[in-house]
Amino acid sequence: MSDYLRTVLESNLPKASKKDKKKVTLGVGDRNLASSIKSSFPGIECETGETSEVVADLLRGTRMHAEKLLKNLQAGDISRAQLGLGHAYSRAKVKFSVQKIDNHIIQAIATLDHLDKAVNTFSMRVREWYGWHFPELVKIVSENHKYAKCALFIGDKKTLSEDSLHELAQQVDDDESVARAIIEAARVSMGQDISETDMENVMTFARRTVELANYRKSLGAYLVTKMGIVAPNLAALIGETVGARLISHAGSLTNLAKYPASTVQILGAEKALFRALKTKGNTPKYGLIYHSSFIGRAGMKNKGRISRFLANKTSMASRIDNFSMVPTRKFGEALKGQVEERLRFYAEGVNPTR
């Protein structure tokens, strides 16, 4: 209870005398505030809307007709005050912990998924478009990102010579043999000639594709850094990408921490679960945690066991990250060591340490 409220109550409430056995009854909207007032003013009996229907009706009527009952209030003042209070509360919740906000992780992993699809689609379009001019380049450089970089560097194949060998090798990870093969293929290429306008459009599209692929790499590095701040133990246990997908699917790190291990195990396989329950078939053994390296290293008959054990440790790591004040990776690394020992136990029969 604030000092201002205490002063208001002392100046407006009647004084309860010792001879008068009847106590003054005060209607209060909040239960905690009622107990605080009752402890500060022993002669006052407090009732809330939960304990008295009369108090509930009075509070409801006061809220509805506050503009008429209170002085110096104009129409709409109460609505604007309520809206401002709601905005202030939401703003305070958002600013509660700037570093621990997991919404950026959810947006980053969703953007990465879209970028992967976009980069692959654009790279295939560059291969098909530039292939009309230099079809032999596809057989020499098969990786999409390197192909787009080489196409952007070469441009018109007639301009390619031995003088550009070292610069071309930088585009293919300093592999001079590949760069020399590209130069030799350009001399005897069967591709058609392209006008300057067409080549300009092809180069513009290749440049955008390379920039998009570079941004995808920088966004991946940002996700790794952000996971190290928000959920370091989860990242140390199952990796940054899988951990970010679990947080995104759960909605937040807090929601993931609330889930039991059985829910974490099949998170992402809801359709298969409900289909199995409907058809009375076998329920799925894993969901998003299947992409963890532990599941792939386990034998076929042990995948279900290790996924259950990994889900248990994942649930523990998410709770540690959610409720700890100082970010640290030591718990996640310890949990990862336990999973490694269990995996070795299933594969070789070596008993894990207690």
C-alpha positions in Angstrom: 0.0 0.0 0.0 1.4 3.4 -1.1 1.8 6.4 1.2 -0.7 8.4 -0.8 -3.4 5.7 -0.4 -2.7 5.5 3.3 -3.1 9.3 3.6 -6.4 9.2 1.7 -7.8 6.5 3.8 -6.8 8.2 7.1 -8.4 11.5 6.0 -11.7 10.0 4.7 -12.5 6.9 6.7 -14.4 7.5 10.0 -12.5 6.8 13.2 -13.6 3.6 15.0 -14.0 4.2 18.7 -13.4 1.5 21.3 -17.0 1.7 22.6 -18.4 1.2 19.2 -18.1 -2.5 18.4 -19.2 -2.2 14.8 -16.4 -2.0 12.3 -16.3 0.0 9.2 -16.6 -2.1 6.0 -14.6 -1.0 3.0 -15.1 -2.5 -0.5 -11.8 -3.2 -2.3 -11.3 -4.6 -5.8 -8.0 -6.4 -5.2 -7.6 -9.2 -2.6 -4.0 -8.5 -1.8 -4.7 -4.8 -1.4 -7.6 -5.7 1.0 -5.3 -7.7 3.2 -2.7 -4.9 3.3 -5.4 -2.3 4.3 -6.8 -4.6 6.9 -3.4 -5.1 8.5 -2.7 -1.3 8.5 -6.2 -0.3 9.8 -7.4 -2.9 12.4 -10.7 -1.1 12.8 -11.7 -1.6 9.2 -13.3 -4.7 7.7 -12.5 -5.2 4.0 -14.7 -7.0 1.5 -13.8 -7.9 -2.1 -16.0 -8.7 -5.1 -15.2 -12.4 -4.5 -16.6 -12.4 -1.0 -19.5 -10.0 -1.3 -22.0 -9.6 -4.1 -22.8 -6.0 -2.9 -19.2 -5.0 -3.3 -19.0 -6.5 -6.7 -22.1 -4.6 -7.8 -20.8 -1.4 -6.4 -17.4 -1.7 -8.1 -19.1 -2.6 -11.4 -21.3 0.5 -11.1 -18.4 2.7 -10.2 -16.5 1.6 -13.2 -19.5 2.1 -15.5 -20.5 5.6 -14.2 -17.0 6.9 -13.1 -17.2 9.8 -15.5 -20.4 11.0 -13.8 -19.4 10.3 -10.2 -15.9 11.7 -10.3 -15.3 15.4 -10.7 -13.3 17.0 -13.5 -13.6 14.0 -15.8 -14.7 14.3 -19.3 -16.2 11.7 -21.7 -13.6 9.3 -22.8 -11.0 10.0 -20.1 -11.5 6.6 -18.4 -11.2 4.7 -21.8 -8.0 6.6 -22.6 -6.5 5.9 -19.2 -7.3 2.2 -19.5 -5.7 2.1 -23.0 -2.6 4.0 -21.7 -2.3 1.6 -18.8 -2.5 -1.4 -21.1 0.2 0.0 -23.4 2.4 0.8 -20.4 2.0 -2.7 -19.1 2.8 -4.3 -22.4 5.8 -2.0 -22.9 7.1 -3.0 -19.5 6.7 -6.7 -20.3 8.6 -6.3 -23.6 11.4 -4.4 -21.9 11.7 -6.8 -19.0 14.8 -8.5 -20.4 16.2 -7.2 -23.7 18.9 -9.9 -24.0 16.6 -12.8 -23.1 13.9 -12.1 -25.8 13.5 -15.3 -27.7 11.2 -13.7 -30.4 14.3 -12.9 -32.5 15.3 -16.6 -32.5 11.8 -17.5 -33.7 11.9 -14.9 -36.5 15.5 -15.8 -37.4 14.9 -19.5 -37.8 11.8 -18.9 -39.9 13.7 -16.5 -42.1 16.5 -19.1 -42.5 13.9 -21.6 -43.7 12.6 -19.2 -46.3 16.1 -18.1 -47.4 17.1 -21.7 -47.9 14.2 -22.3 -50.3 14.7 -18.9 -52.0 18.5 -19.4 -52.5 18.0 -22.9 -53.9 15.3 -21.7 -56.3 17.3 -18.7 -57.4 20.5 -20.7 -57.8 18.7 -23.2 -60.1 17.4 -20.3 -62.1 20.9 -18.8 -62.5 22.2 -22.2 -63.6 19.5 -22.6 -66.2 19.7 -19.0 -67.4 23.5 -18.7 -67.6 23.7 -22.3 -68.9 22.6 -21.1 -72.3 25.8 -19.1 -72.6 28.2 -21.4 -70.8 26.7 -24.9 -70.4 30.0 -26.6 -69.5 30.3 -24.7 -66.2 27.6 -26.8 -64.5 29.7 -30.0 -64.8 32.8 -28.2 -63.4 31.2 -26.3 -60.5 28.2 -28.2 -59.1 27.6 -26.3 -55.9 24.9 -23.6 -56.3 26.6 -20.8 -54.4 30.0 -21.3 -56.1 28.3 -21.5 -59.5 26.5 -18.1 -59.0 29.8 -16.5 -57.9 31.6 -17.9 -60.9 28.9 -16.8 -63.3 29.0 -13.3 -61.8 32.8 -13.2 -62.1 33.0 -14.6 -65.6 30.2 -12.7 -67.3 30.9 -13.1 -71.0 33.0 -16.2 -71.4 35.0 -14.6 -74.3 36.7 -12.2 -71.8 38.1 -15.1 -69.7 41.8 -15.6 -70.1 44.9 -16.9 -68.2 45.3 -13.5 -66.6 42.2 -14.0 -64.5 43.3 -17.5 -63.2 44.1 -16.4 -59.7 41.0 -14.2 -59.3 38.8 -17.0 -60.6 40.5 -19.5 -58.2 39.4 -17.3 -55.3 35.8 -17.9 -56.3 36.2 -21.7 -56.0 38.1 -21.8 -52.7 41.5 -21.2 -54.2 41.4 -24.4 -56.3 43.6 -23.5 -59.4 42.8 -26.9 -61.1 39.1 -26.1 -61.1 39.8 -22.5 -62.3 42.0 -23.8 -65.1 39.4 -26.3 -66.1 36.8 -23.5 -66.3 39.2 -21.4 -68.6 39.8 -24.3 -70.9 36.1 -25.1 -71.1 35.3 -21.5 -71.9 37.6 -21.6 -75.0 35.8 -24.6 -76.6 32.3 -23.8 -75.1 29.3 -24.7 -77.3 27.1 -22.1 -75.6 25.3 -19.4 -77.6 26.3 -15.7 -77.5 24.2 -13.3 -75.4 23.6 -9.7 -76.1 24.8 -7.0 -73.6 21.2 -6.4 -72.4 20.6 -10.0 -71.7 23.9 -10.5 -70.1 23.3 -7.5 -67.8 20.0 -9.0 -66.6 21.7 -12.4 -66.0 24.5 -10.7 -64.0 22.1 -8.6 -62.0 20.1 -11.8 -61.0 23.3 -13.7 -60.2 24.5 -10.7 -58.0 21.2 -10.7 -56.1 21.5 -14.5 -55.6 25.1 -14.2 -54.2 24.1 -11.4 -51.9 21.1 -13.5 -50.6 23.4 -16.5 -50.0 25.9 -14.3 -48.1 23.1 -12.9 -46.0 21.9 -16.4 -45.2 25.4 -17.2 -43.8 25.4 -14.0 -41.7 21.9 -14.7 -40.4 23.1 -18.2 -39.4 26.0 -16.7 -37.5 23.6 -14.3 -35.8 21.3 -17.2 -34.8 24.3 -19.0 -33.2 25.2 -15.9 -31.2 21.6 -15.3 -30.1 21.2 -18.9 -29.0 24.4 -18.6 -27.0 22.8 -15.7 -25.1 19.2 -16.9 -24.7 19.5 -20.7 -24.5 23.2 -21.6 -24.2 22.6 -25.0 -22.5 20.0 -26.0 -25.1 22.4 -25.0 -27.9 25.3 -26.9 -26.3 23.1 -30.1 -26.0 21.4 -30.4 -29.4 22.8 -27.6 -31.5 21.7 -24.1 -32.3 19.4 -24.9 -35.3 17.5 -27.8 -33.6 17.2 -25.8 -30.4 15.9 -22.8 -32.3 13.3 -25.0 -34.1 12.1 -26.4 -30.8 11.7 -22.8 -29.4 9.9 -21.7 -32.5 7.5 -24.6 -32.5 6.7 -24.2 -28.8 6.2 -20.5 -29.2 8.7 -19.4 -26.7 11.5 -20.7 -24.4 9.1 -20.4 -21.5 6.5 -22.6 -23.2 9.2 -25.1 -24.0 10.4 -25.2 -20.4 6.8 -25.9 -19.3 6.5 -29.0 -21.6 7.2 -32.4 -20.1 9.9 -34.6 -21.7 7.3 -36.7 -23.5 5.9 -33.7 -25.3 9.4 -32.4 -26.2 10.1 -35.9 -27.7 7.3 -35.7 -30.3 7.3 -31.9 -30.7 6.8 -31.4 -34.5 5.2 -34.8 -35.1 1.7 -33.8 -34.1 0.0 -34.9 -37.3 1.6 -38.4 -37.2 0.7 -38.7 -33.5 -3.0 -37.9 -34.0 -3.1 -40.0 -37.1 -1.7 -42.9 -35.1 -4.2 -42.4 -32.4 -7.1 -42.2 -34.9 -6.0 -45.4 -36.7 -4.8 -47.1 -33.6 -1.3 -47.5 -35.1 2.2 -47.0 -33.7 2.8 -43.5 -32.3 5.9 -41.6 -33.5 9.1 -41.9 -31.5 10.6 -38.5 -32.3 9.7 -35.1 -33.8 12.1 -32.2 -34.4 14.8 -33.8 -32.2 15.3 -36.4 -35.0 17.5 -33.8 -36.7 19.9 -34.0 -33.8 23.2 -35.8 -34.5 22.5 -38.2 -31.6 19.5 -39.8 -33.3 21.4 -40.4 -36.5 24.3 -42.0 -34.7 22.1 -44.4 -32.8 21.2 -47.8 -34.2 17.8 -48.5 -35.6 16.5 -50.4 -32.6 17.9 -47.8 -30.2 16.6 -44.6 -31.9 13.5 -44.6 -29.8 15.4 -45.1 -26.5 18.0 -42.4 -27.3 15.3 -40.0 -28.4 13.4 -40.5 -25.1 16.6 -39.9 -23.1 17.6 -36.9 -25.3 14.1 -35.4 -24.8 14.5 -35.7 -21.0 17.9 -33.9 -21.1 16.5 -31.3 -23.5 13.6 -30.5 -21.2 16.1 -30.0 -18.3 18.3 -27.8 -20.4 15.4 -25.6 -21.5 14.3 -25.1 -17.9 17.8 -24.2 -16.8 18.1 -21.6 -19.6 14.6 -20.2 -18.9 15.1 -19.7 -15.1 18.8 -19.0 -14.8 19.9 -15.4 -14.5 23.5 -15.8 -15.8 23.9 -17.6 -19.2 26.3 -20.5 -19.1 27.0 -23.6 -21.2 28.4 -25.9 -18.5 25.1 -27.6 -17.7 24.4 -28.2 -21.4 27.8 -29.7 -21.9 27.4 -31.9 -18.9 24.0 -33.1 -20.2 25.6 -33.7 -23.6 28.2 -35.9 -22.0 25.5 -37.9 -20.4 23.8 -38.5 -23.7 27.2 -39.5 -25.2 27.7 -42.0 -22.5 24.2 -43.4 -23.0 24.8 -43.7 -26.7 28.0 -45.5 -26.0 26.2 -47.8 -23.7 23.7 -48.8 -26.3 26.4 -49.3 -29.0 29.2 -50.9 -27.0 27.7 -51.9 -23.7 30.0 -49.6 -21.6 28.1 -48.7 -18.4 27.6 -44.9 -18.0 29.0 -43.2 -14.9 26.7 -42.5 -12.0 
